[in-house]
Amino acid sequence: MKAILMFGMMDKTWSVVIRCLDDKELMEMAKKVGLERR
């Protein structure tokens, strides 16, 4: 139950963070993450 609650809180935080970021920054982050995962 705690894990679900924490995940929900994290999800809310991330949605706010993503909303605050510019589309360009988001694309740069996506590229970096994509490169790191390969």
C-alpha positions in Angstrom: 0.0 0.0 0.0 2.8 2.4 0.9 4.6 1.6 -2.3 1.5 2.4 -4.4 1.1 5.7 -2.4 4.7 6.7 -3.0 4.5 5.8 -6.7 1.4 8.0 -7.0 3.2 10.9 -5.3 6.2 10.4 -7.6 3.9 10.2 -10.6 2.3 13.6 -9.6 5.7 15.1 -9.1 7.0 14.0 -12.5 3.9 15.3 -14.3 4.5 18.7 -12.7 8.2 18.6 -13.6 7.4 17.6 -17.2 4.8 20.4 -17.4 7.4 23.0 -16.1 10.1 21.9 -18.6 10.2 23.3 -22.1 9.6 21.0 -25.0 13.2 21.4 -26.1 14.6 20.5 -22.7 12.3 17.5 -22.7 13.5 16.3 -26.1 17.2 16.8 -24.9 16.5 14.7 -21.8 14.7 12.0 -23.9 17.7 11.8 -26.2 20.2 11.5 -23.3 18.1 8.8 -21.6 17.7 7.0 -24.9 21.5 7.1 -25.5 22.2 5.9 -22.0 19.9 3.0 -22.2 21.4 1.6 -25.4 
